[in-house]
Amino acid sequence: MVELSLPTRLQENARRIAERVERLQAFWPKQILLPASAVSMYDCFPYLFGEAFPSVEEADLDRFAVAARLYASSIFLRDKLFDEGTDRDSNADLAPINALRILAMEWEAYRQLHELFPPRSTFWEDFRCYLSDFTGACLEEQRFIKGGRAWRELSEELALNIAKGKNGVARATIAGLAAMEGDRGALRPLTEAINGYNSARQMLDDLCDWKEDLRAGVPTLVLARVLGEKPQYADEEQQVRLKAKVGREIFYGGHARYLMELAVSALDEANTAIAAWPKLAWRKVHGDLRRECTLLLEDIERIVGENVDRVGRQQRFQLALPSPLSDWQALAWRALRYVVEQWRLGFGEARHIMHFPPELGVSGPQYQRGDIFQRAVIADVLCDADEAADVRLRPVIEQEIGYLLSRRDTGRCGWRYFPELPELPPDADDLAQILQVLWRCGYRQEIEDYCSKPLSILLQENRHEDGSFETWIIPRSERTRGEMREAEFAKNMWGEGADPDVMANQLYALALVNRDGYAEQIEHGVEYLKGQQSRDGCWNSTWYHGPYYGTYVCLRLLCRVSPTTEAIRLAAHYLRNRQNDDGGWGSGGCSNALDTALALLGLANVERSKFAAGANSISAAKSFEYLQGSAGGDGSWPKCEFIRMDTGRASGTVPEILTYGSQTMTTAFVLKAAIAWHDC
């Protein structure tokens, strides 16, 4: 589905058409949903080409747009019935209802079309031709999926023809507009423009979705170039190895670059076809896609170049683990092998990549990459492992510290989550995580050189009377132009105010680095956090999914600086009571490895307070079975939603929650929890 990013006038048209489709719902059972889940460009598709058909009346455009929207929705829904893989399997019970929805959508679409086009209109012949192309493309694709043709036969020409055929209904829109205009002169060039756009969109989707396509056995041009045959694997471990091999070949074998260059070339040819209409609204859609492909191509080149350079400079390291002394340590060593392997790969899987479109008003690359917080967390976990059994991880940790120091912002406020996003201020969470690693590894001078100034600004200029402090580190006086822009975006986009999850992490870092020197800030901050504890005993997080991260970091702090406070007992009771029957933790009764590891870390800290109890150990023993059973064949645990960004926080509007999760991060927290319970 293409998101709506169009001028206001077209957005208004799209919403009007969406409302008209909504009104048709009254004629059908409530289970047979006609409206789409979100307003998109398909709600105003005919309007995108209005300049080329100036005499078509708006009332006819509205009716045609309703038909186009309904038919497009039926095509998208039909794809769900055809596509193979876990998504179709998990929604198999909905297949009969979806088939009926398709019937209803197409009936309503044909009703609109028959009001517009008489039986002998050229539109119907064009429409039949495009539907024939569509069905032929679907059948051809199915031959590759079912094994009737070898993947190596999926040439560039054939792949592009299938993409054009499957998007034949979009070409029918131009045919309808030409029929209403009474002039077919624009039909050919605009059809070529749509074909170029859809070819490029298919290439981009194929590159972005290659993992899902590989798992489902869906042939695409990029997978056909890499594999030649439909993949076969006997078990999950073979699948994991194949995915890693294919990923390396796609990006380091030049296939990703080839695909994006092909997409940009198709778009450039399409742009030439519409030269006669300089104000065509379609140009905005076309330009957005070209920009997206170009930026992704630049990002691929940069990341691949950086990683090749890193591999050239990467020091050799051989992991040698002693025999495990407990089941928990055996689980830890399993996770550690995976984390070290990800280190060899540059922690690319742990990197957070987020899209910030130009309309948000931010500068810098649209696709921002952040891995500072992640790699600081992982470095801290590696310190745990190094101390647990003298596994000699110091060379790895030292290299990670060097990377973290190299990513420090050039200003005076520390580190920002996305280093190349100037509107995002440096923050206390990144600072706290890096402080912890530097202190644990004896980098006292680096703490003084790089962290003392940000700490001073945070605790003197961003602190409140109630003992809390801001997440963003922005000076209140003598701001630079960049700092003024950071403050503006903090107020209007990122949100201001204290965040208990961030505060607990920072106060814990202060307690490690200089507990006596920061005694007053720690004491008042702890009192504030006690007041933020929910009545059921947890601490909710602002920047993390669910209650388990916030509860863990608050417990870690309290057990270190206030081990007799009643808040610890209440939080431990909360964690034990929220454990699921399968031994894990997670929302809605569904366990996941990340929430389980975070809950275990919370209880492990409780074991070092006056509230240590046999019930904690019983909960941990139950969770061991869950973690052991949910591990992958490569020693990892599945990606879970971890970091969240509420984009409506500052404005108080209905939020869009942007999320991040990582297989590497989940596994790192499982490693940390396993080491902690081995030591308990």
C-alpha positions as CSV (number, residue, x, y, z in Angstrom):
1,M,0.0,0.0,0.0
2,V,1.4,3.4,-1.0
3,E,1.1,6.0,1.8
4,L,-0.7,9.3,1.2
5,S,1.8,12.1,0.6
6,L,0.1,14.5,-1.7
7,P,-1.0,18.2,-1.9
8,T,-3.9,19.2,0.3
9,R,-6.4,19.4,-2.6
10,L,-5.7,15.8,-3.6
11,Q,-5.8,14.7,0.0
12,E,-9.3,16.2,0.3
13,N,-10.4,14.4,-2.8
14,A,-9.0,11.2,-1.4
15,R,-10.9,11.6,1.9
16,R,-14.1,12.4,0.0
17,I,-13.8,9.2,-2.1
18,A,-13.0,7.2,1.0
19,E,-16.2,8.6,2.7
20,R,-18.3,7.6,-0.4
21,V,-16.9,4.1,-0.3
22,E,-17.7,4.0,3.4
23,R,-21.4,4.9,2.7
24,L,-21.7,1.9,0.4
25,Q,-20.9,-0.3,3.4
26,A,-24.5,0.1,4.5
27,F,-25.7,-2.2,1.7
28,W,-23.5,-5.2,2.8
29,P,-23.1,-7.3,5.9
30,K,-20.7,-5.8,8.4
31,Q,-18.2,-8.7,7.9
32,I,-17.9,-7.8,4.2
33,L,-15.8,-4.7,4.6
34,L,-15.6,-2.4,1.6
35,P,-13.5,0.5,2.8
36,A,-9.7,0.3,3.0
37,S,-8.0,0.4,6.4
38,A,-6.3,3.8,5.5
39,V,-6.7,6.6,3.1
40,S,-4.1,6.3,0.3
41,M,-3.3,7.6,-3.2
42,Y,-5.7,5.0,-4.6
43,D,-8.6,7.0,-3.2
44,C,-7.7,9.8,-5.6
45,F,-5.9,7.9,-8.4
46,P,-7.8,9.4,-11.4
47,Y,-7.2,13.0,-10.1
48,L,-3.4,12.5,-10.4
49,F,-3.8,12.7,-14.2
50,G,-6.3,15.5,-14.3
51,E,-4.1,17.9,-16.3
52,A,-4.0,15.5,-19.3
53,F,-7.9,15.3,-19.3
54,P,-9.1,18.8,-18.7
55,S,-12.7,18.4,-19.9
56,V,-13.7,15.5,-17.6
57,E,-16.3,16.7,-15.2
58,E,-15.6,16.4,-11.4
59,A,-18.8,14.4,-10.8
60,D,-17.6,11.8,-13.3
61,L,-14.2,11.9,-11.8
62,D,-15.7,11.2,-8.4
63,R,-17.7,8.2,-9.6
64,F,-14.7,6.9,-11.5
65,A,-12.5,7.3,-8.4
66,V,-14.9,5.3,-6.3
67,A,-14.8,2.5,-8.9
68,A,-11.0,2.7,-9.1
69,R,-10.6,2.5,-5.3
70,L,-12.9,-0.5,-4.9
71,Y,-11.3,-2.4,-7.8
72,A,-7.8,-1.6,-6.4
73,S,-8.8,-2.9,-3.0
74,S,-10.1,-6.1,-4.5
75,I,-6.8,-6.6,-6.2
76,F,-4.8,-6.1,-3.0
77,L,-7.1,-8.5,-1.2
78,R,-6.8,-11.1,-4.0
79,D,-3.0,-10.9,-3.5
80,K,-3.5,-12.0,0.1
81,L,-5.3,-15.1,-1.2
82,F,-2.6,-15.9,-3.7
83,D,0.5,-15.1,-1.7
84,E,2.0,-18.0,0.1
85,G,3.7,-18.0,3.5
86,T,3.0,-17.5,7.2
87,D,0.8,-14.5,6.6
88,R,-1.6,-16.4,4.4
89,D,-1.5,-19.4,6.7
90,S,-2.3,-17.3,9.8
91,N,-5.3,-15.8,8.1
92,A,-6.6,-19.0,6.4
93,D,-9.8,-18.8,8.3
94,L,-10.5,-15.4,6.7
95,A,-10.1,-16.6,3.2
96,P,-13.9,-17.3,2.6
97,I,-14.8,-13.9,3.9
98,N,-12.1,-12.2,1.9
99,A,-13.4,-14.0,-1.3
100,L,-16.9,-12.5,-0.6
101,R,-15.4,-9.1,0.1
102,I,-13.7,-9.2,-3.4
103,L,-17.1,-10.1,-4.9
104,A,-18.8,-7.2,-3.2
105,M,-16.0,-4.7,-4.1
106,E,-16.1,-5.7,-7.7
107,W,-19.9,-5.6,-8.0
108,E,-19.9,-2.0,-6.6
109,A,-17.0,-1.0,-8.9
110,Y,-18.8,-2.4,-12.0
111,R,-22.0,-0.6,-11.0
112,Q,-20.1,2.7,-11.0
113,L,-18.4,1.9,-14.3
114,H,-21.6,1.0,-16.1
115,E,-23.0,4.5,-15.1
116,L,-20.0,6.1,-16.8
117,F,-19.3,4.0,-19.9
118,P,-21.9,2.7,-22.4
119,P,-21.6,-1.0,-23.6
120,R,-19.8,-0.1,-26.8
121,S,-17.3,2.3,-25.2
122,T,-13.7,1.6,-26.1
123,F,-13.0,1.5,-22.3
124,W,-14.5,-2.0,-22.0
125,E,-12.1,-3.4,-24.6
126,D,-9.2,-1.7,-23.0
127,F,-10.3,-3.0,-19.6
128,R,-10.6,-6.6,-20.8
129,C,-7.2,-6.4,-22.3
130,Y,-5.6,-5.1,-19.1
131,L,-7.5,-7.8,-17.0
132,S,-6.2,-10.4,-19.4
133,D,-2.7,-9.1,-18.9
134,F,-3.3,-9.2,-15.1
135,T,-4.5,-12.8,-15.1
136,G,-1.7,-13.9,-17.4
137,A,0.9,-12.3,-15.2
138,C,-0.5,-14.0,-12.1
139,L,-0.5,-17.4,-13.8
140,E,3.1,-16.9,-14.9
141,E,4.1,-16.0,-11.4
142,Q,2.3,-19.0,-10.0
143,R,4.3,-21.3,-12.4
144,F,7.5,-20.1,-10.8
145,I,6.1,-20.4,-7.3
146,K,4.8,-23.9,-7.9
147,G,8.0,-25.2,-9.5
148,G,6.7,-25.2,-13.1
149,R,9.6,-23.0,-14.2
150,A,13.1,-22.7,-12.7
151,W,13.8,-19.4,-11.0
152,R,16.8,-18.8,-13.3
153,E,14.3,-18.4,-16.2
154,L,13.0,-15.2,-14.5
155,S,14.9,-12.7,-16.6
156,E,14.8,-9.0,-16.2
157,E,12.5,-8.6,-19.1
158,L,10.1,-11.3,-17.9
159,A,10.1,-9.9,-14.3
160,L,9.3,-6.4,-15.6
161,N,6.5,-7.7,-17.8
162,I,4.9,-9.6,-14.8
163,A,5.1,-6.4,-12.8
164,K,3.4,-4.4,-15.6
165,G,0.8,-7.1,-16.1
166,K,-0.1,-7.3,-12.4
167,N,-0.7,-3.6,-12.3
168,G,-2.9,-3.6,-15.4
169,V,-5.8,-2.1,-13.5
170,A,-3.9,1.1,-13.0
171,R,-3.6,1.4,-16.8
172,A,-7.4,0.9,-17.0
173,T,-7.7,4.2,-15.1
174,I,-6.0,6.0,-18.0
175,A,-8.2,4.2,-20.5
176,G,-11.3,5.3,-18.6
177,L,-10.1,8.9,-18.5
178,A,-9.3,8.9,-22.2
179,A,-12.8,7.5,-23.0
180,M,-14.5,10.2,-20.9
181,E,-12.3,12.9,-22.5
182,G,-13.0,11.5,-26.0
183,D,-9.4,11.7,-26.9
184,R,-6.9,8.8,-26.8
185,G,-3.8,10.9,-27.4
186,A,-2.6,10.8,-23.8
187,L,-3.3,7.0,-23.4
188,R,0.1,5.7,-24.6
189,P,2.5,8.1,-22.9
190,L,0.6,8.0,-19.6
191,T,0.4,4.2,-19.8
192,E,4.2,4.1,-20.3
193,A,4.6,6.4,-17.2
194,I,2.5,4.1,-15.1
195,N,4.4,1.0,-16.3
196,G,7.7,2.6,-15.4
197,Y,6.5,3.6,-12.0
198,N,5.1,0.1,-11.2
199,S,8.2,-1.6,-12.4
200,A,10.3,0.6,-10.1
201,R,7.9,0.1,-7.2
202,Q,8.1,-3.7,-7.7
203,M,11.9,-3.5,-7.7
204,L,11.9,-1.5,-4.5
205,D,9.4,-3.8,-2.8
206,D,11.4,-6.9,-3.9
207,L,14.5,-5.5,-2.3
208,C,12.8,-4.5,0.9
209,D,10.8,-7.7,1.3
210,W,13.5,-10.2,0.2
211,K,13.5,-12.0,3.5
212,E,9.7,-12.6,3.5
213,D,9.8,-13.6,-0.1
214,L,12.6,-16.1,0.5
215,R,10.8,-17.6,3.5
216,A,7.5,-17.9,1.5
217,G,9.3,-19.3,-1.7
218,V,8.1,-16.3,-3.8
219,P,10.3,-15.7,-6.9
220,T,11.5,-12.2,-7.5
221,L,14.1,-10.9,-9.8
222,V,16.7,-10.3,-7.1
223,L,16.2,-13.8,-5.6
224,A,16.3,-15.4,-9.0
225,R,19.6,-13.8,-9.7
226,V,21.1,-15.0,-6.4
227,L,19.6,-18.5,-6.2
228,G,18.4,-19.8,-9.6
229,E,16.2,-22.3,-8.0
230,K,13.4,-22.3,-5.4
231,P,15.1,-22.8,-2.1
232,Q,14.8,-26.0,-0.2
233,Y,15.8,-26.5,3.5
234,A,15.3,-29.3,5.9
235,D,15.0,-27.3,9.2
236,E,15.1,-23.9,10.7
237,E,18.9,-23.9,11.1
238,Q,19.4,-24.5,7.3
239,Q,16.9,-21.7,6.6
240,V,18.8,-19.3,8.9
241,R,22.1,-20.1,7.1
242,L,20.5,-19.7,3.7
243,K,19.1,-16.3,4.7
244,A,22.5,-15.1,5.8
245,K,24.1,-16.3,2.6
246,V,21.5,-14.8,0.4
247,G,21.6,-11.5,2.3
248,R,25.4,-11.2,1.9
249,E,25.1,-12.0,-1.8
250,I,22.3,-9.5,-2.4
251,F,24.1,-6.5,-0.9
252,Y,27.8,-7.4,-1.4
253,G,27.4,-9.1,-4.7
254,G,26.0,-6.0,-6.3
255,H,22.4,-7.2,-6.8
256,A,20.8,-4.5,-4.5
257,R,22.7,-1.8,-6.4
258,Y,21.6,-3.4,-9.8
259,L,17.9,-3.4,-8.7
260,M,17.9,0.2,-7.5
261,E,19.7,1.4,-10.6
262,L,17.1,-0.5,-12.7
263,A,14.3,1.2,-10.8
264,V,15.8,4.7,-11.2
265,S,16.3,4.0,-14.9
266,A,12.6,2.9,-15.3
267,L,11.5,6.1,-13.5
268,D,13.6,8.3,-15.7
269,E,12.1,6.8,-18.8
270,A,8.6,7.2,-17.3
271,N,9.4,10.9,-16.6
272,T,10.3,11.5,-20.2
273,A,6.9,10.1,-21.3
274,I,5.0,12.8,-19.3
275,A,7.1,15.7,-20.5
276,A,4.0,17.3,-22.1
277,W,2.2,17.8,-18.8
278,P,4.6,19.7,-16.5
279,K,1.9,20.3,-13.8
280,L,0.6,16.7,-13.7
281,A,0.0,15.7,-10.1
282,W,1.3,12.3,-10.9
283,R,4.8,13.8,-11.0
284,K,4.7,14.2,-7.2
285,V,4.1,10.4,-6.7
286,H,6.7,9.6,-9.3
287,G,9.3,12.0,-7.8
288,D,8.7,10.6,-4.3
289,L,9.5,7.1,-5.5
290,R,12.6,8.2,-7.4
291,R,13.9,10.0,-4.4
292,E,13.2,7.0,-2.2
293,C,15.1,4.7,-4.6
294,T,18.0,7.1,-5.0
295,L,18.4,7.5,-1.2
296,L,18.2,3.8,-0.7
297,L,20.9,3.3,-3.4
298,E,23.1,5.9,-1.6
299,D,22.5,4.2,1.7
300,I,23.4,0.8,0.3
301,E,26.6,2.1,-1.2
302,R,27.5,3.8,2.1
303,I,26.7,0.9,4.4
304,V,28.4,-1.7,2.1
305,G,31.5,0.6,1.8
306,E,31.6,1.1,5.6
307,N,31.3,-2.6,6.3
308,V,33.9,-3.6,3.7
309,D,36.3,-1.1,5.3
310,R,35.4,-2.3,8.8
311,V,36.1,-5.9,7.8
312,G,39.5,-4.8,6.5
313,R,40.3,-3.2,9.8
314,Q,38.6,-5.8,12.1
315,Q,41.0,-7.5,14.4
316,R,41.0,-11.2,14.5
317,F,39.2,-12.7,17.5
318,Q,38.6,-16.3,18.5
319,L,35.9,-17.0,21.1
320,A,37.0,-19.7,23.5
321,L,34.4,-20.6,26.1
322,P,34.9,-22.8,29.2
323,S,32.6,-25.7,29.9
324,P,29.3,-24.3,31.4
325,L,28.9,-24.7,35.1
326,S,25.1,-24.5,35.1
327,D,22.2,-24.8,32.7
328,W,21.9,-21.0,32.9
329,Q,25.5,-20.6,31.8
330,A,25.0,-23.1,29.0
331,L,22.1,-20.9,27.7
332,A,24.3,-17.8,28.1
333,W,27.2,-19.4,26.0
334,R,24.7,-20.2,23.3
335,A,23.6,-16.6,23.1
336,L,27.1,-15.3,23.4
337,R,28.3,-17.2,20.3
338,Y,25.5,-15.5,18.3
339,V,26.3,-12.0,19.6
340,V,30.0,-12.4,18.8
341,E,29.1,-13.5,15.3
342,Q,27.0,-10.4,14.9
343,W,30.0,-8.3,16.1
344,R,32.0,-9.8,13.3
345,L,29.3,-8.7,10.9
346,G,29.3,-5.1,12.3
347,F,26.0,-5.5,14.2
348,G,24.1,-4.6,11.1
349,E,21.0,-6.5,12.2
350,A,20.9,-4.4,15.4
351,R,21.0,-1.1,13.5
352,H,17.8,1.0,13.7
353,I,16.8,2.4,10.3
354,M,13.9,4.9,10.3
355,H,12.4,7.0,7.5
356,F,11.9,10.7,8.1
357,P,10.1,12.1,5.0
358,P,10.8,15.8,4.1
359,E,7.3,16.9,5.1
360,L,8.3,16.4,8.7
361,G,10.7,19.4,8.3
362,V,13.8,17.6,9.3
363,S,17.1,17.8,7.5
364,G,19.8,15.2,6.8
365,P,19.2,11.9,5.0
366,Q,15.6,10.6,4.9
367,Y,16.7,7.2,6.1
368,Q,18.4,7.7,9.4
369,R,20.5,5.0,11.0
370,G,21.1,4.6,14.7
371,D,23.1,1.9,16.6
372,I,24.8,3.9,19.4
373,F,22.4,2.9,22.1
374,Q,22.2,-0.7,20.9
375,R,25.9,-1.2,20.8
376,A,26.4,0.4,24.2
377,V,23.9,-2.0,25.6
378,I,25.6,-4.9,23.9
379,A,29.0,-3.8,25.1
380,D,27.6,-3.7,28.7
381,V,26.4,-7.3,28.2
382,L,29.7,-8.4,26.9
383,C,31.3,-6.9,30.1
384,D,29.0,-9.2,32.0
385,A,30.1,-12.2,30.0
386,D,33.8,-11.3,30.3
387,E,33.5,-11.0,34.1
388,A,31.4,-14.1,34.5
389,A,34.0,-16.6,33.3
390,D,37.1,-14.7,32.0
391,V,36.2,-15.4,28.4
392,R,38.7,-12.7,27.3
393,L,36.2,-10.5,25.4
394,R,38.2,-7.3,26.1
395,P,39.4,-6.9,22.5
396,V,35.8,-6.9,21.3
397,I,34.7,-4.5,24.1
398,E,37.6,-2.1,23.4
399,Q,36.7,-2.0,19.7
400,E,33.1,-1.2,20.6
401,I,34.1,1.6,23.0
402,G,36.3,3.1,20.2
403,Y,33.2,3.1,17.9
404,L,31.0,4.7,20.6
405,L,33.5,7.5,21.2
406,S,33.8,8.1,17.5
407,R,30.1,8.7,17.2
408,R,29.9,11.4,19.8
409,D,28.2,14.6,18.6
410,T,30.5,17.5,17.7
411,G,28.6,19.8,20.1
412,R,28.8,19.9,23.8
413,C,25.9,17.6,24.8
414,G,27.0,14.0,24.2
415,W,25.4,11.5,21.8
416,R,22.2,11.6,19.8
417,Y,20.2,8.4,18.9
418,F,20.3,9.2,15.2
419,P,23.7,10.9,14.8
420,E,22.9,12.3,11.4
421,L,19.5,13.9,12.4
422,P,20.3,17.4,13.5
423,E,16.8,18.1,14.8
424,L,17.1,15.2,17.3
425,P,18.9,16.4,20.5
426,P,21.5,14.4,22.4
427,D,19.8,12.5,25.1
428,A,20.3,11.2,28.6
429,D,19.6,7.5,27.7
430,D,22.5,7.3,25.3
431,L,24.7,9.1,27.7
432,A,23.8,6.8,30.6
433,Q,24.4,3.7,28.6
434,I,27.8,4.9,27.4
435,L,28.8,6.1,30.9
436,Q,28.1,2.6,32.3
437,V,30.4,0.9,29.7
438,L,33.2,3.5,30.1
439,W,33.1,3.1,33.9
440,R,33.1,-0.7,33.8
441,C,36.1,-0.7,31.5
442,G,38.1,1.9,33.5
443,Y,37.9,4.8,31.0
444,R,37.9,7.4,33.8
445,Q,39.6,10.1,31.7
446,E,37.2,9.6,28.8
447,I,34.3,10.0,31.2
448,E,35.8,13.4,32.3
449,D,36.6,14.5,28.8
450,Y,33.4,13.5,27.0
451,C,30.7,13.0,29.6
452,S,31.2,15.6,32.3
453,K,29.9,18.5,30.2
454,P,26.7,16.8,29.1
455,L,26.1,15.7,32.7
456,S,26.5,19.2,33.9
457,I,24.0,20.6,31.4
458,L,21.5,17.7,32.1
459,L,21.6,18.0,35.9
460,Q,21.9,21.8,36.2
461,E,19.9,23.2,33.3
462,N,17.5,20.4,32.5
463,R,16.5,19.4,36.0
464,H,13.1,20.1,37.7
465,E,12.3,21.0,41.3
466,D,10.6,17.6,41.9
467,G,14.0,15.9,41.3
468,S,13.2,14.7,37.8
469,F,15.1,15.8,34.7
470,E,14.5,16.0,30.9
471,T,15.5,13.3,28.5
472,W,16.8,15.8,26.0
473,I,20.1,17.5,26.8
474,I,19.7,21.0,25.5
475,P,21.3,24.1,27.2
476,R,18.8,26.6,28.4
477,S,21.1,29.6,27.8
478,E,23.6,30.7,25.2
479,R,22.2,28.2,22.7
480,T,23.7,27.8,19.3
481,R,21.5,27.9,16.2
482,G,21.5,24.1,16.1
483,E,20.5,23.9,19.8
484,M,17.6,26.3,19.2
485,R,16.4,24.0,16.4
486,E,16.7,21.0,18.7
487,A,14.6,22.8,21.3
488,E,12.0,23.6,18.8
489,F,11.6,20.0,17.6
490,A,11.7,18.7,21.2
491,K,8.7,21.0,22.0
492,N,6.8,20.3,18.8
493,M,7.7,16.8,17.7
494,W,9.7,14.6,20.2
495,G,8.0,15.8,23.4
496,E,9.3,17.3,26.6
497,G,9.2,16.2,30.3
498,A,10.7,13.5,32.4
499,D,10.7,9.9,31.4
500,P,11.1,7.4,34.2
501,D,12.7,4.7,32.1
502,V,15.4,7.2,31.0
503,M,15.8,8.7,34.4
504,A,16.4,5.3,36.0
505,N,19.1,4.4,33.5
506,Q,20.9,7.7,34.0
507,L,20.6,7.7,37.8
508,Y,22.1,4.1,37.8
509,A,25.0,5.4,35.7
510,L,25.6,8.2,38.2
511,A,25.5,5.7,41.1
512,L,28.2,3.7,39.4
513,V,30.4,6.6,38.4
514,N,30.3,8.8,41.5
515,R,27.6,7.9,44.0
516,D,28.9,10.3,46.6
517,G,29.4,13.2,44.2
518,Y,25.9,12.8,42.8
519,A,24.2,11.8,46.1
520,E,21.7,14.7,46.1
521,Q,20.6,14.2,42.5
522,I,20.3,10.4,43.1
523,E,18.3,10.8,46.3
524,H,15.8,13.2,44.8
525,G,15.6,11.4,41.6
526,V,14.8,8.1,43.4
527,E,12.0,9.8,45.4
528,Y,10.5,11.0,42.1
529,L,10.7,7.5,40.6
530,K,9.0,6.0,43.6
531,G,6.2,8.4,43.1
532,Q,5.9,7.2,39.4
533,Q,5.5,3.5,40.4
534,S,2.0,2.2,39.3
535,R,-0.3,0.9,42.0
536,D,0.2,-2.6,40.7
537,G,4.0,-2.3,41.2
538,C,5.4,-1.7,37.7
539,W,6.9,1.3,36.0
540,N,5.6,2.1,32.6
541,S,8.1,3.2,29.9
542,T,7.9,6.2,27.5
543,W,10.4,5.0,25.0
544,Y,10.1,1.2,25.3
545,H,7.3,-1.3,24.6
546,G,5.4,-2.7,27.6
547,P,6.2,-2.3,31.4
548,Y,9.1,-4.7,31.7
549,Y,12.1,-2.5,30.6
550,G,11.0,0.4,32.8
551,T,10.4,-2.0,35.8
552,Y,13.8,-3.6,35.3
553,V,15.8,-0.4,35.1
554,C,14.0,1.1,38.1
555,L,14.5,-2.1,40.1
556,R,18.2,-2.2,39.2
557,L,18.6,1.4,40.5
558,L,16.6,0.9,43.7
559,C,18.4,-2.4,44.6
560,R,21.7,-0.6,44.3
561,V,21.0,2.7,46.1
562,S,17.9,1.9,48.3
563,P,17.7,-1.9,48.8
564,T,15.2,-1.7,51.7
565,T,12.5,0.4,50.0
566,E,9.1,-1.1,49.9
567,A,8.8,-0.3,46.2
568,I,11.1,-3.3,45.4
569,R,8.8,-5.8,47.1
570,L,5.8,-4.4,45.3
571,A,7.6,-4.6,41.9
572,A,8.8,-8.1,42.5
573,H,5.3,-9.2,43.4
574,Y,4.1,-7.6,40.1
575,L,6.7,-9.5,38.1
576,R,5.9,-12.9,39.6
577,N,2.2,-12.4,39.2
578,R,2.5,-11.5,35.5
579,Q,4.4,-14.6,34.6
580,N,2.5,-16.6,31.9
581,D,1.7,-20.3,32.2
582,D,4.4,-21.2,29.8
583,G,7.1,-19.6,32.1
584,G,7.6,-16.5,30.0
585,W,6.4,-12.9,30.2
586,G,4.7,-10.8,27.6
587,S,1.5,-8.8,27.0
588,G,-1.9,-10.4,26.5
589,G,-0.8,-13.7,27.8
590,C,1.6,-14.2,24.9
591,S,5.2,-14.6,26.0
592,N,8.2,-13.4,24.2
593,A,11.9,-13.7,24.8
594,L,12.6,-10.0,25.4
595,D,10.0,-9.4,28.0
596,T,11.0,-12.6,29.7
597,A,14.7,-11.6,29.8
598,L,13.8,-8.1,31.2
599,A,11.5,-9.6,33.9
600,L,14.2,-12.0,34.8
601,L,16.7,-9.2,35.1
602,G,14.4,-7.3,37.4
603,L,14.0,-10.4,39.7
604,A,17.7,-11.0,39.6
605,N,18.3,-7.6,41.0
606,V,15.7,-8.2,43.7
607,E,17.7,-11.2,44.8
608,R,20.5,-8.8,45.8
609,S,18.1,-6.8,48.0
610,K,16.5,-7.6,51.3
611,F,13.5,-8.9,49.4
612,A,15.3,-12.0,48.1
613,A,12.8,-14.8,48.1
614,G,12.5,-18.4,47.0
615,A,9.5,-17.4,44.9
616,N,11.8,-15.4,42.6
617,S,14.0,-18.5,42.0
618,I,10.9,-20.6,41.3
619,S,9.8,-18.0,38.7
620,A,13.2,-18.0,37.1
621,A,13.3,-21.8,36.9
622,K,10.0,-21.8,35.1
623,S,11.2,-19.2,32.6
624,F,14.4,-21.2,31.8
625,E,12.3,-23.9,30.0
626,Y,10.5,-21.2,28.0
627,L,13.8,-19.5,26.9
628,Q,15.4,-22.8,26.1
629,G,12.4,-23.8,23.9
630,S,12.1,-20.5,22.1
631,A,15.7,-20.2,20.9
632,G,16.6,-20.5,17.2
633,G,18.9,-23.0,15.7
634,D,21.7,-20.3,15.4
635,G,21.6,-19.5,19.1
636,S,19.5,-16.4,18.7
637,W,16.0,-15.4,20.0
638,P,13.4,-13.8,17.8
639,K,13.1,-10.0,17.2
640,C,10.7,-8.4,19.6
641,E,9.3,-4.9,19.7
642,F,11.7,-3.0,22.0
643,I,12.0,0.8,21.4
644,R,8.9,2.9,20.6
645,M,8.5,6.5,19.4
646,D,5.2,8.2,20.0
647,T,5.0,10.9,17.3
648,G,1.8,12.4,18.7
649,R,3.4,12.9,22.2
650,A,4.2,16.6,21.8
651,S,1.0,17.6,20.0
652,G,-1.4,15.5,21.9
653,T,-2.8,14.2,18.6
654,V,-3.7,10.6,17.8
655,P,-0.3,9.0,17.9
656,E,1.6,7.0,15.3
657,I,3.8,4.6,17.1
658,L,7.1,4.0,15.4
659,T,8.8,0.8,16.6
660,Y,12.1,-1.0,16.6
661,G,13.1,-4.5,17.4
662,S,16.2,-6.6,16.8
663,Q,17.1,-10.3,17.0
664,T,20.5,-9.3,18.2
665,M,19.1,-7.1,21.0
666,T,16.7,-9.7,22.2
667,T,19.5,-12.2,22.3
668,A,21.8,-9.8,24.2
669,F,19.2,-9.3,26.9
670,V,18.7,-13.1,27.1
671,L,22.5,-13.4,27.5
672,K,22.5,-10.8,30.3
673,A,19.6,-12.5,32.1
674,A,21.2,-15.9,31.9
675,I,24.5,-14.7,33.3
676,A,22.6,-12.9,36.1
677,W,20.7,-16.0,37.1
678,H,23.8,-18.2,36.9
679,D,25.3,-15.8,39.5
680,C,22.3,-15.8,41.7
